[in-house]
Amino acid sequence: MILHEELLIDGLFVGGPCDTSIAKQIATSPYDGSRVGVAAEGTWSEADAALQASTRAFLKWSRTPRQDRQGLILACAEAIQKHKAELCELMALEIGKPIDVGSAEIDRAVITFKLAAKFLEEPEWTSIDVSYDVRSAGATVESRREAIGPVLCITPFNWPINLAAHKIAPALAAGNTVILKGSEQASLCTLRLARILQSVGLPNGVLNALNCEPETTERMALDARVKMVSFTGSERIGWQLKEKCWNKRVSLELGGTASIYVHNDVDVSGLAEQIAKSAFGYAGQTCISAQNVYIHFDVYDALREGLIQATNGLAAGDPRKSGVICGPVISKSAAERIETWVNGSGGKVIAGGGRTKTLLQPTLLESPNPNSDAVAQEIFGPVLNLQRVDVPSMAMVELARSQYGIHHSIFTKSNDLVDQFLKFVSCGGLIVNDVPTLRFDAMPYGGVKRSGFGREGVRYAIEEMTELRAVVRRDLP
């Protein structure tokens, strides 16, 4: 598969093979370095055109009847489903995502668009009870959410379809227009998704998609025509954008060090495989991949042995082969960084380990230094850290002192212990008796501390992307 993908601007595809005015970016496989395709790469000229188109289209799209918007959003879901095999293969080639993992991503993207369409079945107006006030005689109070304008949606390489869906679908449902800017490491995936969505008949300019340099992206984010920036990606860039975009809405989904505590009232048989898949699936390149496991002394040895077996038995290799769970990391530099962090962790590799170019074998580290990068920073690789604790409070302290907080997990039968974790540990979501990678697309999703700002999940993203307006009507005599 050798592809050529173009930019989408105002309903037109720009930067074809014969268009010498548009730069081209070559995409190669992180697994074997083979050439996957070529993506058009725009400059400020193309970005400005996309902003103009998005601004024009907003005037009409924001007033389009909800039923019409719903029909197009449902058509987007159907189109993604139709192109599932193609998108799975492209993700395996361009970003090294195992086919089976990619299949699940496409299924979730379809669900995400359907959730956005379902939201539009709800009443547009919400009544507010003001009967408590003596001034309310003859008055009714209602509120509704109104679109804010063009939304710049910046997505990362690791989930190029569903994370884009979590921005595009709510924005379109709310009546906003979209400029989609994907990662340069997943440019083919992003532009292919835009082509598929445009094919359902979206009005020109409602969805625009760009591949461009960071400087151009930042200039777009600062442009007054962009009313909101929805960013998923690196912590450093995200917080810089929020600081610079002080006068507009910004939503940030950043990194995490998802941790698990396993209490001594749990039967740990069968738990090891579940945790291993959470840590090593897609080479751990998910911001809620399990990174640190704190295990109660009483069940430590049994779970440790299970994790050793699960780690050594996990299928790693060519992401195009069904059954492979752990493929390559996105680049050689990422692989070298992860390897350096493991070597400097002070922990002992008790299963897996080793690297061949961008393919790191799933690695189980025992008792690394809690302050090492491998524990305290987001490793974004197939590494799982084991720590033994004597009492639950030791795990609570470690989770509480983390600079990150998207998802953490606790395995226990004790509701009282869960309540203690809820009170003591700050995070966007606490997953009870399942792994931290569990995310339902309708739930609020996001982080605290250095992990982000704002919430996604269709309904919650719509709240972020709209302005709440109140209307008071009083009867005339």
BAMI-714307 format. One record per atom (N, C-alpha, C, O): y negated, z negated, x. Coordinates in steps of 0.2 Angstrom, whole numbers, plus 5000, padded with zeros to 4 digits. Layout:
YZX;...
% end
This chain:
500650005004;500050005000;499450005004;499249955008;499050065004;498450065008;497850075003;497850124999;497450035002;496950034996;496250044999;496050035005;495850074994;495150074996;494750054989;494850074984;494449994990;494149964984;493349974985;493049964991;493049974979;492349994979;491949934976;492249894972;491249924977;490849884974;490749904967;490849954965;490649854962;490549864955;489749844954;489649784954;489349894952;488649884951;488449914945;488449984944;488249884939;488049914933;488549964930;488350014928;489149944930;489649984928;489850044932;490350084930;489650054938;489750104942;490150074948;489950024951;490650114951;490950094957;490650134963;490550194963;490450094968;490050114973;490350104980;490650054981;490350154984;490650144991;491250174992;491750144995;491350234989;492050264990;492150294997;491750285001;492750324998;492950345005;492450395008;492350395014;492150435003;491650485006;490950465006;490550505008;490850405004;490150375004;489950345010;490150295012;489650385015;489450365021;488850315022;488750285027;488550305016;487950265016;488150195015;487750145016;488750175013;489050115012;489550095018;489950135019;489450035021;489850015026;490549995024;490649985018;491049995028;491749985026;492049925030;491949925036;492449885027;492749835030;493549845030;493849855024;493849845035;494549845036;494949785035;494749735038;495449785030;495749725028;496449725031;496849775031;496649675035;497349675038;497749615036;497449565034;498349615036;498849565034;498849505039;498949515045;498749445036;498749385041;499549375043;499649335048;500049405040;500749395042;500849435048;501149415053;500749505048;500949545053;500449595056;500549635060;499849585054;499249615056;499249695054;498749725056;499649715050;499649785047;499049795043;498749745040;498849855043;498249875039;498349875031;498849915029;497949845028;498149835020;497649885017;497949915012;497049895019;496549935015;495849935018;495749905023;495449965014;494749965016;494349945010;494449965004;493849905011;493349875006;492649895007;492449895013;492349925002;491649935003;491249875005;491449825002;490749875009;490349825011;489549835010;489349875013;489249795005;488549815003;488049775007;488249725011;487449795007;486949765010;486449735004;486649734999;485849715006;485349685001;485249744996;485049724990;485249804998;485049854993;485549854987;485349854981;486249844989;486749844983;486649774980;486749774974;486549724983;486449654980;485849654975;485949634970;485349684977;484749694973;484849734967;484649714961;485249784968;485449824962;485849784957;485849794951;486349744960;486749704955;486349654952;486449644946;485849624955;485449574952;485049604946;484949574941;484749664948;484349704942;484849714936;484649704931;485449744938;485849754932;486049694928;486149694922;486249644932;486449584929;485849554924;485949524919;485249554927;484649534923;484549574917;484449544911;484649644917;484549684911;485049674906;484949664900;485649664909;486249664904;486249594900;486449584895;485949544903;485949474900;485549474894;485749444889;485049514893;484649514887;485049534881;484949504876;485549584882;485949604876;486549564876;486749544870;486849544882;487549514881;487449444878;487849414875;486949404880;486849344878;486749334870;486849284867;486549394867;486449404860;487049434856;487049444850;487549454860;488149484857;488549434853;488649384855;488749454847;489049404843;489649374846;490049414850;489849314845;490349274848;491049314847;491449314852;491149344842;491749374840;491849434845;492449454847;491349474846;491349534850;491449504858;491849544861;491149454860;491249434867;492049404867;492349414872;492249374862;492949344862;493449404863;493949404866;493349464859;493749514859;493849544866;494349564869;493249554870;493249574877;493549524882;493949554886;493449464881;493749414885;494549414884;494949414889;494749424878;495549424877;495749494880;496349494883;495349544880;495549604883;495649604890;496049634894;495249554893;495249544901;495949514902;496249524907;496149464898;496749424899;497349474899;497749474903;497349524894;497849574893;497849614899;498449634902;497249634902;497249684908;497549644914;497849684918;497349584915;497649544921;498449544920;498749554925;498649524914;499349524913;499749594915;500249594918;499449644913;499649714914;499749734921;500149764923;499249704925;499249724932;499549664936;499349664942;499949624934;500149564937;500549584944;500449564949;501049634943;501449654949;501049674955;501149664960;500549714953;500049744958;499649694961;499549694967;499349644957;498949594960;499349544965;499149524970;500049534963;500449494967;500549524973;500549484979;500749584973;500849624980;500249624984;500249614990;499649634981;499049634985;498849564988;498649564994;498949514984;498849444987;499349434993;499149404998;499949454992;500449444998;500249485004;500349455009;499949545003;499749585009;499149555012;499049555018;498649545008;497949535010;497849465013;497549455018;498149415009;498049345011;498649305012;498649245013;499249335012;499849305014;500149255009;500449215011;499949265003;500149224997;500849244995;500949304993;501349194995;502049214993;502049244986;501649214982;502449294985;502549324979;502549274973;502249284968;503049224974;503149184968;502549134967;502449124961;502149114972;501549084971;501049124967;500649104963;501049184970;500549234967;500649244959;500249254955;501349254958;501549264951;501249204946;500949214941;501349144949;501049084945;500249084944;500049064939;499949114949;499249114949;499049164944;498549154940;499349224943;499149274938;499249244931;498849254927;499849214930;499949184924;499349134922;499149134916;499149094927;498649044925;497949084924;497549054920;497849134927;497249174926;497149204919;496649194916;497749224917;497849244910;497649194905;497249204900;497949134906;497849074902;497049054902;496749034897;496749054908;496049044909;495649084904;495149054901;495749144904;495349194900;495449174893;495049184888;496149164891;496249144884;495949084882;495749074876;495849034886;495548974884;494848984883;494548954878;494549034887;493849044886;493749084879;493249064876;494149124877;494149154871;494249104865;493849114860;494649064866;494749014861;494148964860;494048944854;493848954865;493248914864;492748944859;492348914856;492749014859;492249044855;492449044848;492049064843;493049014846;493149004839;492848944836;492848934830;492648894841;492348834838;491648844835;491348894837;491448804831;490748814828;490148814833;490248784838;489748864832;489148864837;488648804837;488448794842;488648774831;488148724830;488548654829;489048654826;488248604832;488548534831;488048494828;487448484830;488248464822;487848414819;487748344822;488248324825;487148314822;487048254825;486848204820;486348214816;487148154819;486948104814;486348064816;486348024821;485848064812;485248024814;485047984808;484447954807;485547964804;485447924798;485247854799;484947814795;485347834805;485147764808;484347754808;484147704808;484047814808;483247814809;482947824802;483147874798;482447774800;482147784794;481747854793;481547874788;481547884799;481247944799;481648004797;481348064796;482247994796;482748054796;482848074789;483148124787;482448044784;482548074777;482248144776;481748154779;482648184774;482548254773;482548294779;482348354780;482848264785;482948304791;483648314793;484048274791;483848364796;484448384799;484348394806;483848424808;484848374811;484748384818;485448414820;485948394818;485348474824;485948504826;485848524834;485248524836;486348544837;486248564844;486748624845;487248624842;486548664850;487048714852;486948724860;486348714862;487348754863;487348774870;487148854871;487448894867;486648864875;486348934875;486448954883;486348914887;486549014883;486649044890;486049044894;485449034892;486149034901;485549024905;485349084909;484749094911;485849134910;485649194914;486149214918;486749194918;485949264923;486449284928;486749224932;486349184935;487449224933;487749174937;488049204943;488449254943;487849184949;488149204955;488849164957;488749104958;489349194956;490049164957;490349184964;490549234965;490349134968;490649134975;491349104976;491449044974;491849144977;492549124977;492849124984;492549164988;493349084985;493649084992;494249134992;494449164987;494549134998;495149184999;495749154996;496149194994;495849094995;496549064994;496749074987;497349084986;496349074982;496549084975;496049144972;495649124968;496049204974;495549254973;495549274965;495049304963;496149264962;496149284955;495949224950;495549234946;496349174950;496249124945;495549084947;495249054942;495349074953;494749034954;494149084952;493649054950;494249144953;493749194950;493749184942;493249184939;494349184939;494349184932;494049114930;493749114924;494049064933;493749004931;493049004932;492648954929;492749054934;492049064934;491849114930;491349114926;492149174930;491949234926;492049214918;491649234914;492649194916;492849184909;492349134906;492049154901;492249074909;491749034905;491049064905;490649054900;490849094910;490149124911;490049184905;489549184901;490549224904;490549274899;490549244892;490249264888;491049194891;491049164885;490349134883;490149134877;490049104888;489349074886;488849124885;488349104882;488949184887;488449234886;488049254892;487549284892;488249224898;487949244904;488249304907;488849324905;487849334912;488149384916;488349364923;488149304924;488749404926;489049374932;488949424938;489049484937;488749394944;488849434950;489349394954;489349344956;489949434955;490549404959;490549424966;490449474968;490549364970;490549384977;491149344980;491149284980;491649384982;492249354984;492249344992;491749364995;492749314995;492849295002;492949365005;493349405003;492649375011;492849435015;493549435017;493749495019;493849385017;494649375019;495049395013;495649405013;494749405007;495049425001;494649484997;494649484991;494349525001;493849574997;494249624993;493949634988;494849644995;495249694991;495449654985;495349694979;495649594985;495849564979;495249554974;495349564968;494749534976;494149524972;493849584969;493749584963;493849644973;493549704970;494049734965;493849764961;494749724967;495249754962;495249714956;495249744950;495149654956;495049614950;494449634946;494549644940;493949644949;493349674945;493449744942;493249754936;493849784945;493949854943;494449844936;494249874931;494849794937;495349784931;494949764925;495049784919;494549714926;494149684921;493649734918;493549734912;493349774922;492849824920;493149874915;492849904911;493849884916;494249934913;494249924905;494449964901;494149864903;494249844896;493649864892;493649854886;493149884895;492549904892;491949854892;491549854887;491949814897;491349764897;490749804898;490649854901;490149794894;489549824895;489249834902;489349784906;488949884904;488749894911;488249834913;487849814909;488449804919;487949754921;488249684919;487949634922;488649674915;488849614913;489249574918;489249524920;489749624922;490049594928;489949644933;490049704933;489649614939;489549654945;489949614950;490049554950;490249654955;490649624961;490449654967;490349714968;490349614972;490049634979;490549604984;490849554984;490549644990;490749614996;490249625001;489949685002;489949575004;489349575008;489349515013;489749475013;488849525018;488849475023;488549405020;488249405015;488649355024;488449285021;487649285021;487449255016;487249325025;486549315024;486349355018;485849325014;486649405016;486549435009;486749385003;486349384998;487249355004;487449304999;486949254998;486749234992;486749225003;486249175003;485649195000;485249164996;485449255002;484749284999;484849294991;484349274988;485449314989;485549314982;485549244979;485249244973;485849194982;485849134979;485149104978;484949064973;484649124983;483949094982;483549134978;482949114976;483749194976;483349244972;483249204965;483749184962;482649214962;482449184956;482849214950;482949184945;483149274951;483449304945;484149274944;484449274939;484449234949;485049204949;484849134946;484449094949;485149114940;485049054937;485548994938;485348934937;486049014941;486548964943;487048994949;487149054949;487248954953;487648964959;488348924957;488248864958;488848964956;489548924956;489948944962;490149004963;490048894966;490248904973;490948864974;490948804973;491448904976;492048864979;492148894986;492248954987;492248844990;492348864997;492248805002;492448745001;491948825008;491948775013;491348715012;490848735008;491548655014;491048605013;490348615016;489848605013;490348635022;489748645025;489248695022;488748685021;489548755020;489148805017;488948785010;488348795007;489448755006;489248724999;488648684999;488248694995;488648635003;488148585003;487448615005;486948595003;487548655010;486948695012;486648735007;485948735006;487048765003;486748804997;486448764992;485948774989;486748704991;486448654986;485748634988;485348624984;485748614994;485148594997;484548644996;483948634995;484748704998;484248764998;484048784991;483548804989;484548784986;484448804979;484248744975;484548724970;483748704977;483548644974;483248654967;483248604963;483048714965;482748724959;483148754954;482948784949;483848764955;484248794950;484948754950;485048714954;485348774945;485948744945;486448764950;486548824952;486848714953;487348734958;487948694956;487948634955;488548724956;489148684955;489548704961;489648754964;489848644964;490248654971;490948624970;491048574967;491448664972;492148644972;492348654980;492348714982;492448604983;492448604990;493148574993;493648584989;493248544998;493848525001;494048454999;493748414996;494748445001;495048374999;495548355004;495848395007;495748295004;496348265007;496748235002;496848175003;497048274998;497448244992;498048194995;498448214999;498048134992;498548084995;498948064989;498748064983;499548034991;500048014986;500247944988;500347924994;500347894983;500647834984;501247834980;501247844974;501847804984;502447804980;502647724980;502747694986;502647694974;502847624974;503547614974;503947654973;503747544975;504447534975;504847524969;505447504969;504547544963;504847544957;505047614955;505247624949;505047654959;505247724958;505847744961;506047734967;506247784957;506847814960;506647874964;506447924961;506747874970;506447924975;506947984975;506748034979;507547984973;507948044973;507648104969;507548094964;507648154973;507348214970;506548224971;506248274969;506248164973;505548164974;505348204980;504748234980;505748204985;505548234991;505348314990;504948334993;505848344987;505748414986;505048434982;504648484984;504948394978;504248404974;503648394978;503248434978;503648344982;503148324987;503048384992;502548404994;503648404995;503648455000;503348514997;502948555001;503548534991;503248604989;502448594988;502048644989;502248534986;501548524985;501148524992;500648554992;501448504997;501148505004;501148575007;500748595010;501748605006;501848665010;501848735006;501848785009;501748725000;501748784996;501048824998;500548794999;501148894999;500648935001;500348905008;499648905009;500748875012;500548855018;500048795018;499648785022;500048765012;499548705012;498848725011;498348685012;498748795009;498048815009;497748805002;497448854999;497748744999;497448734993;497148664994;497348624997;496548654991;496148594992;496448534989;496248484990;496948544985;497348484982;498048484984;498548454981;498248524990;498848514993;499048444995;498548414998;499548414994;499748354997;499648355004;499948395008;499248305007;499148295014;499348235017;499648225022;499248175013;499448115015;499948075010;499748075004;500448045013;500948015008;500947945011;501147925016;500847895006;500847825008;501447795004;501447794998;501947775007;502647755004;502747675005;502747655010;502947644999;503047575000;503647565004;504147595004;503647505008;504147485013;504847495010;505347515013;504947465004;505647465001;505947535000;506547535000;505547584999;505847654998;505647705003;505847755003;505347675008;505147715014;505747755017;505647815018;506247725019;506747755023;507147815019;507247865021;507247795012;507547845008;507147905007;507347965007;506547895006;506047955005;505947995011;505848055011;505847955016;505747985023;506348035024;506248095026;506948015023;507548055025;507548115020;507748175022;507348105014;507348165009;506848215011;506948275010;506248185013;505648235015;505848275022;505648335022;506248245026;506448275032;506948335030;506848395032;507348325026;507848375023;507448425019;507548485020;507048405015;506648455011;506148505016;506148565014;505848475021;505448505025;505848555029;505648615030;506348535032;506748585036;507148635032;507248695034;507248625025;507548675021;507048715017;507348765014;506448705018;505948755014;505848825017;505848825023;505948875013;505848945015;505148955017;504748955014;505148975024;504449005027;504549065030;505149085033;504049115029;504149175032;503749235028;503149215026;504049285028;503649345025;503449335017;503949325013;502849335016;502649315009;502849365004;502849354998;503049425006;503249475001;503949464999;504249494994;504349415002;505049405000;505049344994;504749294996;505449364989;505449314984;505849254987;506349254991;505649194985;505949134987;505649094993;505649034994;505149134996;504749105002;504249064999;503849084994;504149005001;503648954998;503048955003;502448945001;503248955010;502648945015;502649005019;503049025023;502049045018;501949105021;501449085027;501449035029;501049135030;500649125035;499949095033;499849095027;499649065038;498949045036;498549105037;498749155040;497849095035;497449155034;497249195040;497149255040;497249155046;497049185052;497349155058;497549095058;497249185064;497549155070;497149095072;497349045074;496449095071;496049045073;496148985068;496148925071;496348995062;496548935058;497248905060;497248845060;497648945062;498348925065;498248885071;498548825072;497748905075;497648865082;497348805080;497448755083;496848795076;496548735074;497048685071;497048625073;497448705067;497948665064;498448635069;498548575069;498648675073;499048655079;498748605083;499048555085;498148615085;497748565089;497648505085;497748445089;497548505079;497448445075;498148405075;498148345076;498648435074;499348405074;499448375081;499748315081;499348415086;499448385093;499048325095;499248285099;498448325092;498048265093;498048215088;497648165089;498548215084;498548165078;498848095081;498648045077;499148095086;499548035088;500148015084;500447965085;500348065080;500948055075;501548085079;501448125083;502148075076;502748105078;502948155073;503048145067;503148215076;503348265072;504148255070;504548255075;504348235064;505048215063;505348275059;505948265057;505048325057;505348385054;504948445055;504248445055;505248505055;504848565056;504448565062;504648545068;503848595062;503448605068;503548675071;504048705070;503048685075;503048755079;502648805075;502548805069;502448855080;502048905077;502248975080;502348975086;502249025076;502249095079;501749135076;501749155070;501249145080;500549185078;500249145072;500049085073;500249175066;499949135060;500449105056;500249075051;501049105058;501549065054;501749005057;502048995062;501448945054;501648875056;502248855051;502248865045;502748825055;503248805051;503048735047;502648705050;503248725041;503148665038;503248605043;503748595046;502748555043;502748505048;502648435045;502148425041;503148395046;503148325044;502948275050;503248275054;502348245049;502048195054;502148125052;501948105046;502448085056;502548015054;502047975058;501947975064;501647925055;501247875057;500647905062;500547885067;500347965060;499747985064;499147935063;499147895059;498747935068;498147895068;497747905061;497547965060;497547855057;497247865051;496547895052;496247935048;496247895058;495647925060;495647995063;495148025064;496248015064;496348085067;496148135062;496148125056;495948195064;495748255060;496348275055;496148295050;496948265058;497448285054;497548245047;497848265042;497248185047;497348135042;496648135038;496648145032;496148125042;495448115038;495048175036;494648175032;495248235039;494948295037;495348335033;495948325034;495148385030;495548435026;495948475031;495548515034;496548475032;496948515037;497048585034;497048625039;497048595028;497148665025;497748705029;497648765030;498248665029;498848695032;499448665030;499448615027;500048685033;500748655030;500948595034;501348595038;500548545033;500648475037;500648425032;500148415028;501148375032;501148325028;501248255032;501648255037;500748205031;500748145035;501048095031;500948075025;501548055034;501947995032;501647935034;501547925040;501447885030;501247825032;501647765028;501747775022;501947715031;502247665027;501747605026;501347585030;501847585020;501347525018;501747475015;502247485012;501547405016;501947355014;501747335006;502147305003;501147345005;500847324998;500447384995;500147424999;500347394989;499947454986;499247454988;498947504989;498947394989;498247384991;498147424998;497547444999;498647425002;498547465009;498347535007;497947565010;498747565003;498647635001;497947644997;497647694998;497847594993;497147604989;496547604994;496147634993;496647554999;496047555004;496047625008;495447645009;496547655010;496547715013;496247775009;495847815011;496447775002;496247824998;495447814996;495047864996;495247754996;494547734994;494147755000;493547764999;494347745006;493947755012;493847825014;493447845018;494247875010;494247945012;493547965010;493247945005;493348015014;492648045012;492748105007;492248125005;493348115005;493448165000;493748134994;494048074994;493748174988;494048144982;494148194977;493648204972;494648244977;494748284971;495348254967;495248224962;495948264969;496548234966;496848194971;496948204977;497148134968;497648094972;498148074967;498048084960;498748054969;499348044965;499547974966;499547944971;499947944961;500247884961;500947894957;500947914952;501447874961;502147874957;502347794956;502447764961;502347774950;502547704948;502647704941;502447744937;503047654939;503147634932;502647584929;502647574923;502247564933;501747504931;501047534929;500747564933;500947524923;500247544920;499747504923;499147524924;499847434925;499347394928;499147424935;498647414937;499647444938;499547474945;499147534945;498647544949;499247574940;498847634938;498147614937;497647644940;498047564933;497347544931;497047514938;496447524938;497347484942;497047464948;496847524952;496247514955;497247574953;497047634957;496447664953;495947684957;496447664947;495847694943;495247664945;494647694945;495247594945;494647554946;494447554954;493847554955;494847564958;494747554965;494647624969;494247624974;494947674967;494947734970;494547794967;494647804961;494047814970;493547864967;493847934969;493947954974;493947974963;494148044964;494048074957;493948044952;494048144957;493948184951;494548174946;494448184940;495148164949;495748164945;496348124948;496448134954;496548074944;497148044946;497748064943;497848064937;498248084947;498848114944;499448064944;499648044950;499748044938;500147994938;500848024937;501048054933;501348004942;502048024942;502148104943;502548134940;501648134946;501748204948;501248214954;500948164956;501348274957;500948284963;500248304962;500048324957;499848294967;499148314966;498948384965;498348394963;499448424967;499248504965;499348514958;499148574956;499548474954;499548484947;498848494944;498448444944;498748544941;498048564938;498148604931;498448654932;497948574926;497948614920;497348644919;496748614920;497348714917;496648744917;496148724912;495548744912;496348684907;495948664902;495548594904;495148574901;495848564909;495648494911;494948504915;494848554918;494548444915;494048444920;494248444927;494748404928;493948484931;494248484938;493648484943;493148524942;493648444948;493148444953;493148384957;493648334956;492748374962;492748314966;492148274966;491648284963;492248214970;491748174971;491648164979;492048194983;491148124981;490948124988;490848194991;490548234988;491248204997;491048265000;491448324997;491448384999;491848314992;492248364989;491948404984;492248454981;491348394982;491048434977;490548404972;490348344973;490248444968;489748424963;489848474957;489848534957;489948434951;490048474945;490748484943;491248454947;490948514938;491648514935;491748584933;491348624930;492348604934;492648664931;493148654926;493248594924;493548704924;493948694918;493548724913;492948704912;493848764909;493448814905;492848784901;492348794901;493048734897;492548694892;492048664897;491448664895;492248634902;491748594906;491348644911;490748634912;491648704912;491248754916;490648784911;490148794913;490848794905;490348814900;489748764899;489248784899;489948704899;489348654899;488948664905;488348654905;489248674911;488848674917;488448744917;487848744920;488648794913;488348864913;487848874907;487648924906;487748824904;487348824898;486748774897;486848724901;486248784893;485748744892;485848714885;485948754880;485848644884;485948614878;485248614874;484748584876;485248644868;484648644864;484748614857;485248624854;484248564856;484248534849;483748564844;483248594846;483948564838;483548594833;483448544827;483948524824;482848524826;482748474820;482448514814;481848544815;482748514809;482448544803;482248494797;482648454796;481648494795;481448444790;481248484783;480948534784;481548464778;481348494771;480648494770;480248444771;480348544767;479648544765;479648524758;480048524754;479048494756;478948464749;479048524744;479048504738;
% end
